[in-house]
């Protein structure tokens, strides 16, 4: 055994790097100082290749390091066994091992006994590879340790296991036979990288990322999942951008909440269990965010069978952005909520689902005693005659109203509002436009305020003559309310916000 309490470099300066440390050792190196390894190592019957204690620091910068977990009396083998609060860095080289039935292999295992100071595992390069179908972990964090993976490769049965600690993945690749990242009551933040998993145990057991009673934040990651899930959630997950390619299920929600703000889920193949997102009882999926503008392209879910599958009456699906395109059924179960002024539109039977403006039709305005089913129709019918169009109900528009040059139109809101959920302007005026609200106010009754608004920008673009209110000496300061205007405006009543 090598005992290091100072600074130790084990390196090979030869041109061909053929030097090697080879033999049998339950524990080759015990470190309580600064240790750097850039040399080939092959060890058999290994329990702990390197034991790192107290404030010891270990860096693997090169070499081919292989340890065999083949000692019949020991069920667990470790490449680096850490109990201290120092730093473990993998910047280069190859660390390989094996696993077999009845044995567990961990390349890096950390159980920091110092409750006052965190240990750190930093991966910026190198390859960690564990062969065999049985239990193994590239990194297993038990206690008081943070992990930061910036680059490199982990290829093992399980990539990173995080128990009540913090993991940041900024890059690199994890290839797993069960779970790529398993977060148990901890915090995981992924801003880059690739995760691949190929499990034979089904979508309810393994995933590219398993979040169990923890917090998971994803900014950008590509997950490839075969016969399992891209993500399993039993905590709180926020996804700002993701690309999941799965032959099983994209996201399986056991409990908790998933906010998928953007990204893509693509399900392919002929697996019997194929769901874009599977929502169990008492779980919540928010697809998009409840604000304007509403996107009809992202997030996107494609699947041969189900897009969103809600299992049980308490499984909640809130549809705020995106598109769901399937060859089976876009949405199974109830939709709890959509953006205000929007409704879900199904096409191709019920195979595709998007959000569309819930526009107002059927006798929305009256002009010269004639009812019109849209404000657009009334404006068009007015022609170049001086006209008064009175609204009979709130008007939710699919597209802006255009007052043409030469037109002279008064729109009497009469206690109603004009709302465009998304677009450049609710009204574009090229002629003469007056907007009034003549609904009588009875003393003691609630004040009714009429509004012209564009939920994604300014309400009116004025290129002609625009007047708000009536020049009669009686000022109504409350109505109408114009939510933003471009161009010159004369205001007698109401307000421009």
Secondary structure, 3 states (H helix, E strand, C coil): CEEECCEEEEECCCCCCCCEEEEECCEEEEECCEEEEECEEEEECCCEEEEECCCCEEEEEECEEEECCCCCCCCEEEEEEECCCCEEEECCCEEEEECCCCCEEEEEEEECCCCCCCEEEEECCCEEEEECCCCEEEEEEEECEEEEECCCEEEECEEEEEECCEEEECCCEEEECCCCEEEECCEEEECCCEEEEECCCCCCCCEEEEEEEEEEEECCCEEEEECCEEEEEEEEEEECCCEEEECCEEEEECCEEEEECCCEEEECCCCCCCEEEEECCCEEEEECCCCCCCCCCCCEEEECCEEEEECCCCCEEEECCCEEEECCEEEECCCCEECCCEEEEEECCCCEEEEEECCCCCCCEEECCEEECCHHHHHHHHCCCCEEEEECCCEEECCCEEECCCCEEEEECCCCCEEECCCCCCEEECCEEEEECCCCCCCCCCCCCCEEEECCECCEEECCEEEECCCCCCCCCCCCEECCEECCCEECCCEEC
